């Protein structure tokens, strides 16, 4: 994927972030809660969540790992990460990141991956 394509995808998710999973149908929350079981996280564990969106899975993961654990919530969209940040601001076990490393990796490879 080229750097331009990554920027395009991130831009699209930035544009829809304010309403993403907020249109009156509780879809992401129930799915996220059901994902936690098969993932089988435990208190004190460290979790990396790639593609965290607005944080639907981040919250139940943070609840399970507790303050002795950590959840690193990453997304390619800075706007999604900002909304996850608002949602999880009072959870010290959650670190939020706009995943610039992927973009940097594409740049280092000359614009493609």
C-alpha atoms as one frame of an Amber mdcrd trajectory, in Angstrom:
protein
   0.000   0.000   0.000   1.428   3.367  -0.960   1.828   6.294   1.396  -0.830
   8.158  -0.587  -3.282   5.284  -0.182  -2.598   5.060   3.556  -3.217   8.804
   3.870  -6.423   8.427   1.852  -7.722   5.635   4.082  -6.780   7.532   7.245
  -8.502  10.623   5.850 -11.709   8.725   5.200 -11.790   7.357   8.719 -10.965
  10.823  10.077 -13.960  12.186   8.142 -16.421   9.623   9.503 -14.994   9.456
  13.034 -17.568  11.796  14.631 -20.463   9.524  13.620 -18.684   6.162  13.270
 -20.666   3.617  15.327 -22.879   6.445  16.656 -25.881   6.245  14.314 -28.357
   4.659  16.717 -27.584   0.989  16.072 -25.530  -0.543  18.865 -23.376  -2.731
  16.663 -19.737  -2.355  17.668 -20.262  -2.551  21.444 -21.935  -5.989  21.530
 -19.467  -7.423  19.016 -16.534  -6.052  20.993 -17.858  -7.502  24.256 -18.173
 -10.921  22.592 -14.609 -10.726  21.260 -13.126 -10.394  24.719 -14.022 -13.972
  25.705 -12.161 -15.747  22.880  -9.195 -13.387  23.325  -9.009 -14.580  26.937
  -7.143 -11.601  28.416  -6.220 -11.742  32.097  -5.648  -9.133  34.798  -2.182
  -7.630  34.525  -1.641  -8.575  30.868  -0.474  -6.213  28.158  -2.675  -5.946
  25.060  -2.063  -4.219  21.739  -5.233  -3.355  19.856  -4.654  -2.502  16.204
  -7.494  -0.629  14.523  -9.110   0.549  17.761 -11.560   2.889  16.019 -13.540
   4.783  18.654 -12.638   2.312  21.414 -15.480  -0.233  21.437 -13.064  -3.070
  22.230 -10.630  -0.887  24.162 -13.020  -0.400  27.075 -13.802  -4.071  27.800
 -10.141  -5.001  27.351  -9.087  -2.285  29.801 -11.677  -3.505  32.277 -10.300
  -7.057  32.160  -6.570  -6.249  32.329  -7.173  -3.643  35.037  -4.706  -1.062
  36.228  -1.982  -3.689  36.664  -2.182  -4.371  32.920  -2.196  -2.174  29.861
  -3.986  -1.701  26.568  -2.187   0.058  23.740  -4.962   1.214  21.393  -3.700
   2.100  17.905  -5.441   3.305  14.775  -4.324   4.793  11.490  -6.871   7.589
  11.945  -5.824  10.380  14.328  -9.486  11.418  14.663 -10.484   7.925  15.803
  -7.629   7.908  18.306  -8.711  11.320  19.620 -12.221   9.980  20.261 -10.819
   6.885  21.959  -8.697   9.217  24.060 -11.811  11.088  25.206 -13.580   7.823
  26.004 -10.681   6.350  27.985  -9.116   9.479  29.506  -9.776   8.256  33.054
  -8.227   4.810  32.434  -4.507   4.910  33.247  -3.992   1.446  31.756  -4.907
   2.681  28.249  -2.350   4.320  25.962  -3.659   5.683  22.678  -1.613   6.050
  19.480  -2.206   7.216  15.945  -0.110   4.574  14.227   2.517   6.680  12.536
   4.896   3.715  12.470   3.024   2.139   9.553   3.242   5.380   7.628   6.930
   5.684   8.448   7.513   2.079   7.353   5.895   2.812   3.978   8.027   5.935
   3.550  11.178   3.960   4.419  10.323   1.417   1.725  10.063   4.079  -0.921
   6.292   4.540  -0.883   5.016   0.971  -1.128   4.608  -2.047   1.067
